[in-house]
Amino acid sequence: MQRRAAIWITGAFRTSPSGGVESIAGLIPIHLHLCKLAIRSSYRVSTLPSNHALRSLLSERFSFNSSPHPQSIRFLTPAKKIKVKGPIIDVDSSLSHLSDSFSPFDPVSKPGSRLMDIYPDSIHFHPCNRSDKHEMYKHVSSLDSVFNSSSLNRSCIAVVTDASVPLIGSLQAVSAAHLYRGGRQVSHAKQASGRASSTDAELYSIRIGIAKAISLQCDHIILITDCLPAAKLAVDPSIHSSQLQSIQVCRLLFDWLTSKPSRSIDFWDIPSKWRWKPHLKVHNDVTSTRIHAPSHTGATLDFL
């Protein structure tokens, strides 16, 4: 069936190879699509409230002390659990393997109480038009001007972040942030972020950079990254991958902005290929670091 759809989409001959037309049409193979739906279902169950009816069917570990249903998994013997098959059994067994956790009902994630709802004028994004070289030059020129002017303001800290995700599976992703005040680097944080996507690793570097900047007592933060989507996720506490990182960022910025409403933070986008000097420095820092993934994700490097 998917082969027919791919041929119809691409207009290819009916004798064309299935894998080729599916790839050109952008259709994911059926077995991978089913795996994706199964994993997505497990993640959705993990976001259900503790009083949801489905929780009463799960084992005690994932029921959150809800009243058990008479047909709950917790009443099955180990021998019966092996014999019984079904979506509930699959979900219950897969929840223990999820590497991410969610907090859908956290106070900072409620609509109307989110950071961008309360302080929309204190958080600014400066995207870079990467398809227009002329606009790129103007953007880099503006960033140079902002970065140089920040060195004249002692209450301003510039944070340059980057992350590296190695292709070798035995290595962890590395996130780092370099902090500048008065034209010189005043702090340096680098941490292992486990096996993560590039966006999640960059989000982690943004979190440690903002936390370090706030600890240095400043009124304005200029954060420079090569992944602006990660910066937008950092102030978005809704459910997404690495949501807990975003919630921590929102809590930090909420307390920081509440104590002095005149404070602000600017997120600047800078492509790595432009080799902007401060970003190139942190980029070389993370790419030259190799941290093997242990049995637990506790390896941490932190340089002040």
Helices and strands as residue ranges (DSSP letters): H 2-10, H 18-25, H 30-46, G 53-57, H 60-63, G 73-75, H 78-83, H 87-95, G 107-109, H 115-118, E 123-126, H 133-150, E 156-164, E 174-181, E 184-192, H 198-215, E 220-225, H 228-234, H 243-259, E 264-269, G 272-274, H 277-287
